[in-house]
Amino acid sequence: MAATVVPLVGTAGDPESDRLDRVFFALSDPTRRAILERIDSGPLLVSEIAEPFAVSLQAVSRHIQVLVRAGLIQQERTGRISRCAIDVGPIFAAAVWINRYTKYWQSQFDRLAAWVRRPDAPRAERKRRIRS
């Protein structure tokens, strides 16, 4: 009897999986997350984005290109001027993917909340010990 091969969802080569890989890779770097925070309030020139960073403009530009490839930033060029704006679509897609797994930790939070609300919770015992 032949074994049934079940394709894995999110395997390499799958376009949706590849997009998520690029988003998570882009978000894995603190400088790139800070760049997204800077443009969250509105589009900025690359030079404006680079101002607070202690790295070269070229280094910031490389970070921006990673964010562009991930679809997190839309870049508009006019001559040598480049303006960047955030695109939240890929972040939303990543959040949807992550939210599929909330069932695993939500039950833990529910049990913790129930334990804390117990009338005989250790919190009351600690208060009595401190007063003594």
C-alpha positions in Angstrom: 0.0 0.0 0.0 1.5 3.4 -1.0 1.8 6.1 1.5 -0.2 9.2 1.0 1.9 12.3 0.7 0.3 15.3 2.3 1.7 18.7 1.1 2.8 20.9 4.0 1.1 24.3 4.1 3.7 27.1 4.1 6.5 25.1 2.4 9.4 26.8 0.6 8.3 27.9 -2.9 4.7 28.6 -1.8 4.1 32.3 -2.7 2.2 33.1 0.5 4.9 31.4 2.6 7.6 33.3 0.8 5.9 36.6 1.5 5.5 35.8 5.2 9.2 34.8 5.3 10.2 38.2 3.8 7.9 40.0 6.3 9.2 38.2 9.4 12.8 38.5 8.2 12.3 42.3 7.7 10.7 42.6 11.1 13.5 40.6 12.8 15.9 43.6 12.8 15.4 46.3 15.4 16.6 49.0 13.0 14.0 48.1 10.4 11.3 48.0 13.1 12.4 51.5 14.2 12.2 52.7 10.5 8.6 51.5 10.4 7.9 53.3 13.6 9.4 56.5 12.1 7.1 56.4 9.0 4.0 55.3 10.9 2.9 58.9 11.3 3.3 59.7 7.6 5.7 59.4 4.6 9.3 60.7 5.1 12.3 61.2 2.9 15.0 58.7 3.2 17.3 61.4 4.7 14.6 62.2 7.3 14.3 58.5 8.2 18.1 58.2 8.6 18.4 61.2 10.9 18.3 59.5 14.3 20.4 56.4 13.3 24.1 56.2 14.0 24.7 54.5 10.7 25.4 55.8 7.2 22.6 56.8 4.8 23.7 53.9 2.6 23.1 51.5 5.5 19.6 52.9 6.1 18.9 52.6 2.4 19.8 48.9 2.5 17.4 48.4 5.5 14.7 50.3 3.5 15.2 48.0 0.5 14.6 45.0 2.7 11.4 46.6 3.9 10.4 47.4 0.3 11.0 43.8 -0.8 8.9 42.6 2.1 6.1 45.0 0.9 6.2 46.9 4.2 7.2 50.2 2.6 6.1 51.8 -0.6 8.9 54.0 -2.0 8.2 56.8 -4.4 11.1 58.3 -6.3 11.3 61.8 -7.9 14.7 62.2 -9.4 17.2 61.6 -6.6 14.5 62.2 -3.9 13.0 59.1 -2.4 9.9 59.2 -0.1 8.8 56.2 1.9 5.4 55.3 3.3 4.3 52.4 5.3 2.1 49.6 3.8 0.3 47.7 6.6 -1.1 45.0 4.4 1.8 42.6 5.0 1.8 43.3 8.7 -1.9 42.5 8.7 -1.2 39.2 6.9 1.5 38.3 9.4 -0.9 39.1 12.3 -3.6 36.9 10.8 -1.0 34.1 10.5 0.1 34.6 14.2 -3.5 34.8 15.4 -4.2 31.3 14.1 -2.0 30.1 17.0 -3.6 32.1 19.8 -5.5 29.0 20.9 -2.3 27.6 22.3 -1.5 30.5 24.6 -5.0 31.8 25.2 -6.0 28.8 27.3 -2.8 29.4 29.4 -4.0 33.0 30.1 -7.5 31.8 30.9 -6.1 29.3 33.5 -3.8 31.9 35.0 -6.7 34.4 35.3 -8.8 31.7 37.0 -6.0 30.8 39.4 -5.4 34.5 40.3 -9.1 35.0 41.0 -9.3 32.1 43.4 -10.2 33.2 46.9 -7.3 31.1 48.3 -4.7 32.4 45.9 -1.2 32.8 47.3 -1.4 36.5 46.9 -3.5 36.8 50.0 -1.0 34.7 52.0 1.9 36.9 50.9 0.1 40.0 52.2 -0.5 38.3 55.6 3.2 37.3 55.8 4.3 40.9 55.0 2.1 42.4 57.7 3.3 39.9 60.4 
